[in-house]
Amino acid sequence: MPTILPSRRSLLAGAAGIAGAALLSGCSDGGSLAADPEIPLDRRMRETAVRESERLLERYDATAAAHPALAERLAPLRASVAAHRAALADERSPTASRSAAPPPPRPASPSVSGSAAAAAPPAPPAPSAEPVSPMPAEALTALADAERSLAEARTISLAGAPGELARMLASVAACGHVHAYLLTSTPGAQS
């Protein structure tokens, strides 16, 4: 008897259902916000997306701190994630009042403000964050995996997102896949 495998559509629908159930049941970091039926779905989903972006920013900071030689390469991607976080933040949400964390320090030209910025260490990773590999290539691969995983989760959450938020999540997910590619490609290599 041949084995019947589930279709891609049924797998995505099931994953979207699980993600939606987790969001609505309060299984996220902001359990009280996600469980409050008075708060619109759009806002709950935005809050979750903002927290996920903040965790990704922490991973970028931890990687740049562990591998200062990668800081310049990571800076534009990190800035993009910070812009995504800001775009996802809703004006009514508590996280919107927080500004995006500053980018990791870059080698700066000697100046009063530049040397002070270069001396400031990036924000430490969250206590639950995975440790950064001591090997730069492995650290980049782990960061790419985090980008890819978040992009895939955002793609799945599109099924339950209201129109404008769905479009934003789709754009941010696409950027996450590009970031994953850029993190694992060789800089300067020709296609």
Secondary structure, 3 states (H helix, E strand, C coil): CCCCCCCHHHHHHHHHHHHHHHHHHCCCCCHHHHHCCCCCHHHHHHHHHHHHHHHHHHHHHHHHHHCHHHHHHHHHHHHHHHHHHHHHCCCCCHHHHCCCCCCCCCCCCCCHHHHHHHHCCCCCCCCCCCCCCCCHHHHHHHHHHHHHHHHHHHHHHHHHCCHHHHHHHHHHHHHHHHHHHHHHCCCCCCC
